[in-house]
Amino acid sequence: MKNVYEASTGLDAHMILDLLAQQRIVGRIEGEYLQGGVGALQAMGLVRVLVNEADYEEARRIIRDWESLQPDLQNTRPESHPAGGIQIFIIGVIVGAWIMYWLLKQTG
């Protein structure tokens, strides 16, 4: 059997294995239970999806096609605008101070 995919978690490996099974490619996961032995350290390359050598090229094509459809998570984060947050805070302080002044003037 040949390594076709290195997963970051067992869940990722099962997802890839199911994707390949949909295309009638049989494989197995190796190293899935080694993650628990590592503890808090990040273990890379321990969980692998293996397929028969005859299915390797087709499996790589399927995985490449699937990866090309995934969104780029680095570009999907909303941009932060700290200056806008500070402006809203200052406006809130001014409005709050004005309301407190008005309330105190009404009661006193």
BAFI-3210 file (N, C-alpha, C; in Angstrom, 3 decimals, decimal comma, padded with zeros to 6 digits):
// residues 108
n [1|2|3|4|5|6|7|8|9|10|11|12|13|14|15|16|17|18|19|20|21|22|23|24|25|26|27|28|29|30|31|32|33|34|35|36|37|38|39|40|41|42|43|44|45|46|47|48|49|50|51|52|53|54|55|56|57|58|59|60|61|62|63|64|65|66|67|68|69|70|71|72|73|74|75|76|77|78|79|80|81|82|83|84|85|86|87|88|89|90|91|92|93|94|95|96|97|98|99|100|101|102|103|104|105|106|107|108]
n.u [000,849|000,348|001,215|-001,122|-002,150|-001,478|-002,864|-004,042|-005,556|-007,383|-010,012|-009,922|-008,573|-010,440|-012,429|-011,212|-010,775|-013,434|-014,208|-012,649|-013,699|-016,208|-015,625|-015,023|-012,513|-010,439|-009,053|-006,955|-006,506|-003,649|-001,881|-003,681|-004,298|-002,026|-001,936|-002,967|-000,910|000,999|000,248|000,064|001,668|001,944|001,382|002,664|002,161|001,664|-000,795|-002,004|-003,375|-003,719|-003,529|-003,991|-001,272|-001,981|-004,180|-003,220|-002,574|-005,114|-006,392|-004,845|-005,511|-008,251|-008,123|-006,637|-008,460|-010,534|-009,248|-008,819|-011,307|-011,780|-012,250|-010,031|-008,858|-007,287|-007,830|-010,442|-010,968|-012,419|-011,455|-009,798|-010,522|-009,079|-009,077|-011,674|-013,048|-012,072|-013,009|-015,787|-015,912|-015,076|-017,116|-019,242|-018,513|-018,706|-021,439|-022,586|-021,641|-022,940|-025,640|-025,655|-025,063|-027,352|-029,372|-028,614|-028,959|-031,710|-032,704|-031,654]
n.v [-001,174|002,313|005,575|008,073|010,385|012,705|013,321|015,846|015,213|012,399|012,587|014,088|012,226|010,138|011,447|011,826|009,148|008,274|009,878|008,769|006,186|006,628|006,740|004,195|003,343|001,516|001,832|002,440|003,640|004,703|004,970|006,409|006,190|007,020|009,676|010,260|009,487|011,419|013,696|017,067|018,096|018,973|016,645|015,857|014,225|011,711|010,472|008,749|008,174|005,291|003,632|001,059|000,414|000,366|002,011|004,462|006,817|007,619|008,102|010,237|012,169|012,528|013,537|015,898|017,292|017,632|019,191|021,512|022,625|023,541|026,253|029,054|029,463|031,408|033,767|034,280|035,420|038,075|041,456|043,404|046,520|048,586|051,359|052,174|050,960|052,394|054,956|054,563|053,916|056,360|058,082|056,853|057,335|060,130|060,547|059,113|060,654|063,077|062,287|061,556|064,073|065,490|063,986|064,382|067,145|067,363|066,148|067,653]
n.w [000,000|-000,550|000,561|000,301|001,342|003,914|006,905|009,214|011,404|012,778|012,007|009,629|008,056|007,908|006,498|003,986|003,320|003,088|000,934|-001,094|-001,050|-002,101|-004,750|-005,267|-004,403|-002,444|000,755|003,656|007,021|008,705|011,720|013,204|015,931|017,181|017,771|020,314|022,012|021,786|023,107|024,125|022,175|018,760|016,339|013,338|010,283|011,275|010,906|008,263|005,011|003,218|000,066|-002,427|-004,644|-007,338|-007,414|-006,759|-008,396|-009,357|-006,922|-005,938|-007,852|-007,323|-004,715|-005,168|-006,808|-004,962|-002,999|-004,464|-004,542|-002,005|000,302|000,719|003,755|004,939|003,630|004,240|006,645|008,497|008,063|010,492|011,956|013,819|014,223|013,643|015,734|017,907|017,347|017,559|020,269|021,459|020,597|021,916|024,605|024,702|024,067|026,196|028,387|027,872|028,141|030,878|032,012|031,220|032,544|035,243|035,402|035,092|037,429|039,484]
ca.u [000,000|001,129|000,697|-001,716|-002,554|-001,118|-003,918|-003,677|-006,309|-008,066|-011,245|-009,552|-008,229|-011,691|-013,125|-010,550|-011,044|-014,810|-014,211|-012,098|-014,632|-017,292|-015,132|-014,707|-011,096|-010,305|-007,844|-006,994|-005,861|-002,542|-001,366|-004,764|-004,283|-000,763|-002,105|-003,175|000,350|001,863|-000,186|-000,205|002,501|001,291|002,019|002,433|002,583|001,422|-002,027|-001,871|-004,335|-003,001|-004,309|-003,205|-000,434|-002,709|-005,163|-002,552|-002,711|-006,518|-006,665|-004,210|-006,314|-009,481|-007,768|-006,274|-009,707|-011,254|-008,516|-008,980|-012,639|-011,861|-011,979|-008,765|-009,255|-006,499|-008,429|-011,848|-011,102|-012,772|-010,385|-010,073|-010,308|-009,000|-009,405|-013,135|-013,461|-011,720|-013,944|-017,080|-015,754|-015,041|-018,474|-020,037|-018,170|-019,260|-022,902|-022,884|-021,407|-024,012|-026,866|-025,494|-025,192|-028,774|-030,144|-028,292|-029,533|-033,148|-033,019|-031,059]
ca.v [000,000|003,531|006,756|008,999|011,626|012,862|014,108|016,484|014,526|011,189|012,996|014,427|010,985|009,428|012,191|011,489|007,741|008,205|010,477|007,761|005,055|007,009|006,469|002,764|003,117|000,966|002,263|002,298|004,707|004,211|005,946|007,205|006,133|007,546|011,065|010,322|009,290|012,591|014,670|018,429|018,443|018,740|015,539|015,966|013,091|010,432|009,892|008,669|007,366|004,413|002,944|000,130|001,114|000,472|003,094|005,656|007,997|008,032|008,658|011,567|013,073|012,816|014,407|017,210|017,948|018,016|020,301|022,734|023,163|024,017|027,697|029,466|029,978|032,582|034,953|034,413|036,101|039,485|042,391|044,190|047,950|049,104|052,785|052,262|050,602|053,506|056,052|054,216|054,031|057,789|058,610|056,307|058,051|061,488|060,448|058,716|061,810|064,049|061,754|061,686|065,502|065,852|063,368|065,064|068,476|067,190|065,780|068,566]
ca.w [000,000|-000,745|001,246|-000,650|002,008|005,315|007,539|010,478|012,453|012,348|011,344|008,250|007,358|007,612|005,454|002,722|003,046|002,594|-000,402|-002,005|-001,100|-003,013|-006,101|-005,254|-004,117|-001,098|001,446|005,103|007,785|009,521|012,683|013,776|017,391|017,697|018,183|021,755|022,711|021,650|024,105|023,681|021,027|017,475|015,622|011,902|009,493|011,920|010,384|006,809|004,259|002,295|-000,963|-003,247|-005,618|-008,611|-007,293|-006,242|-009,273|-009,353|-005,603|-005,882|-008,679|-006,583|-003,588|-005,728|-007,229|-003,753|-002,373|-005,258|-004,274|-000,633|000,417|001,317|005,058|005,305|003,015|004,608|007,926|008,343|008,394|011,694|011,800|015,180|014,267|013,686|017,087|018,803|017,049|018,147|021,719|021,825|020,408|023,014|025,838|024,600|024,166|027,569|029,257|027,618|028,747|032,330|032,317|031,032|033,625|036,491|035,323|035,263|038,812|040,458]
c.u [000,893|000,426|000,176|-002,058|-002,077|-002,106|-003,422|-004,404|-006,912|-009,353|-010,990|-009,262|-009,486|-012,480|-012,531|-010,820|-012,474|-014,936|-013,703|-013,047|-015,816|-016,918|-014,638|-013,200|-010,988|-008,985|-007,963|-006,245|-004,804|-002,102|-002,428|-004,687|-002,974|-000,899|-002,268|-001,888|001,256|001,500|-000,442|000,635|001,759|002,079|001,669|002,925|002,360|000,211|-001,960|-002,992|-003,543|-003,973|-003,394|-002,428|-001,138|-003,700|-004,533|-002,798|-004,143|-006,881|-006,055|-005,003|-007,590|-009,197|-007,390|-007,521|-010,485|-010,578|-008,692|-010,343|-012,777|-011,540|-010,627|-009,089|-008,466|-007,128|-009,881|-012,042|-011,493|-011,615|-010,771|-009,721|-010,254|-009,353|-010,906|-013,654|-013,193|-012,671|-015,304|-017,020|-015,798|-016,416|-019,383|-019,779|-018,788|-020,775|-023,297|-022,704|-022,500|-025,317|-026,796|-025,651|-026,652|-029,625|-029,884|-028,896|-031,047|-033,518|-032,544|-031,438]
c.v [001,234|004,710|007,751|010,348|011,605|013,829|014,738|015,839|013,251|011,503|013,347|013,171|010,201|010,127|011,857|010,042|007,548|008,797|009,477|006,569|005,355|006,733|005,023|002,476|002,696|001,432|001,987|003,460|004,072|005,321|006,770|007,269|006,628|008,971|011,194|010,179|010,499|013,644|016,022|018,841|018,142|017,687|015,643|014,698|011,740|009,722|009,935|007,821|006,595|003,777|001,964|000,916|001,302|001,630|004,430|006,899|008,518|008,664|010,050|012,578|013,481|013,779|015,801|017,976|018,445|019,215|021,598|023,382|023,755|025,506|027,937|030,147|031,211|033,852|035,142|035,099|037,551|040,379|043,167|045,648|048,568|050,576|052,967|051,934|051,725|054,674|055,784|054,341|055,491|058,410|058,115|057,014|059,442|061,458|060,059|059,869|062,844|063,583|061,872|063,147|065,921|065,272|064,073|066,466|068,417|066,908|066,823|069,940]
c.w [000,000|-000,068|000,213|-000,010|003,455|005,942|008,831|011,646|011,881|011,614|009,877|007,435|006,990|006,506|004,078|002,347|002,515|001,195|-001,433|-002,142|-002,021|-004,467|-006,223|-005,140|-002,655|-000,490|002,925|005,737|008,672|010,462|013,370|015,300|017,995|018,198|019,686|022,538|022,691|022,685|023,481|022,484|019,739|016,702|014,150|011,228|010,138|011,330|008,866|006,228|003,213|001,320|-001,685|-004,288|-006,953|-008,595|-006,922|-007,108|-009,289|-008,009|-005,460|-006,694|-007,947|-005,432|-004,074|-006,152|-006,014|-003,083|-003,155|-005,025|-002,876|-000,573|001,076|002,641|005,478|004,747|003,396|005,948|007,694|008,771|009,641|011,422|013,188|015,276|014,345|015,071|018,072|018,578|017,671|019,663|022,159|021,677|021,535|024,325|025,823|024,766|025,593|028,542|029,082|028,264|030,266|032,760|032,251|032,167|034,954|036,537|035,560|036,716|039,820|040,259]
res [m|k|n|v|y|e|a|s|t|g|l|d|a|h|m|i|l|d|l|l|a|q|q|r|i|v|g|r|i|e|g|e|y|l|q|g|g|v|g|a|l|q|a|m|g|l|v|r|v|l|v|n|e|a|d|y|e|e|a|r|r|i|i|r|d|w|e|s|l|q|p|d|l|q|n|t|r|p|e|s|h|p|a|g|g|i|q|i|f|i|i|g|v|i|v|g|a|w|i|m|y|w|l|l|k|q|t|g]
***
